[in-house]
Amino acid sequence: MEPQEFKEMVDSIRNVEKALGKVSYTLSEKMKNNRDFSRSLFAVQDIKKWEEFTDENVKSIRPGFGLHPKYLNDILGKKAKSNIEKGTPITKDSF
């Protein structure tokens, strides 16, 4: 490969890198404000300590202050660490 061809290849790679952008896993201020409108897992019935999480006592509702709904199947059948009142968001500390 000639030096000029190599330079063109490197320039092309740099252009592709710029086009891909940067990945950011932090929530922007706008995304934080929209968190109220997303869904999360909540206790819809009182759950006693050591009671299992079921489809009847945990639902995906708004606002998004609890676990993401994608974790519903993961927590079903697990037991509560403490008493959880109806309307309380489910967190990782709940089971």
C-alpha positions in Angstrom: 0.0 0.0 0.0 1.3 3.4 -0.9 1.6 6.1 1.7 -1.2 8.2 0.1 -3.5 5.1 -0.1 -2.8 4.4 3.6 -3.6 8.0 4.5 -6.9 7.8 2.6 -7.8 4.6 4.4 -7.0 6.1 7.8 -9.1 9.2 6.9 -12.0 7.0 5.9 -11.8 5.1 9.2 -11.8 8.4 11.2 -14.9 9.6 9.3 -16.7 6.3 10.1 -15.7 6.7 13.8 -17.2 10.2 13.8 -20.4 9.0 12.1 -20.9 6.3 14.7 -20.8 8.8 17.5 -20.3 8.1 21.2 -22.3 5.8 23.4 -23.6 7.4 26.6 -25.3 5.3 29.3 -26.2 8.3 31.5 -29.6 9.8 31.5 -29.9 13.3 30.1 -32.1 15.8 31.9 -34.8 15.4 29.3 -34.7 11.6 29.8 -34.9 12.0 33.6 -38.0 14.1 33.2 -39.6 11.6 31.0 -38.9 8.8 33.5 -42.3 9.7 35.1 -44.0 8.5 31.9 -42.2 5.1 31.7 -43.5 1.9 33.3 -41.9 0.0 36.2 -42.9 -2.8 38.6 -45.1 -1.9 41.6 -46.8 -3.9 44.3 -50.6 -3.8 43.6 -51.4 -5.7 46.7 -49.9 -5.8 50.2 -47.0 -8.3 50.1 -46.0 -9.9 53.4 -42.4 -10.8 54.4 -41.4 -14.1 52.7 -44.5 -14.0 50.4 -43.8 -14.9 46.8 -44.1 -12.3 44.0 -46.9 -13.3 41.6 -48.7 -11.9 38.6 -51.5 -10.9 41.0 -49.4 -8.8 43.4 -46.9 -7.2 41.0 -47.8 -5.2 37.9 -46.1 -2.9 35.4 -47.6 0.6 35.9 -46.5 4.2 35.7 -44.4 6.1 37.0 -41.0 4.5 36.4 -39.5 4.6 39.8 -39.2 0.8 40.3 -37.5 -2.0 38.4 -37.9 -2.1 34.6 -40.8 -4.4 33.5 -38.3 -6.6 31.6 -37.4 -8.1 35.1 -41.0 -9.2 35.9 -40.3 -12.9 34.9 -37.1 -12.8 36.9 -38.7 -11.8 40.1 -41.9 -14.0 39.9 -41.5 -16.8 42.4 -38.9 -14.9 44.5 -39.8 -14.0 48.1 -40.1 -10.5 49.6 -37.4 -9.5 52.2 -39.9 -7.4 54.1 -43.5 -6.3 54.2 -44.3 -4.2 51.0 -47.3 -2.0 51.0 -49.6 -1.7 48.0 -48.4 1.1 45.7 -44.7 0.7 46.5 -42.2 0.4 43.7 -40.4 -3.0 43.5 -36.6 -2.6 43.7 -33.7 -5.0 43.8 -33.7 -4.6 47.6 -37.3 -6.0 47.8 -36.3 -9.6 47.2 
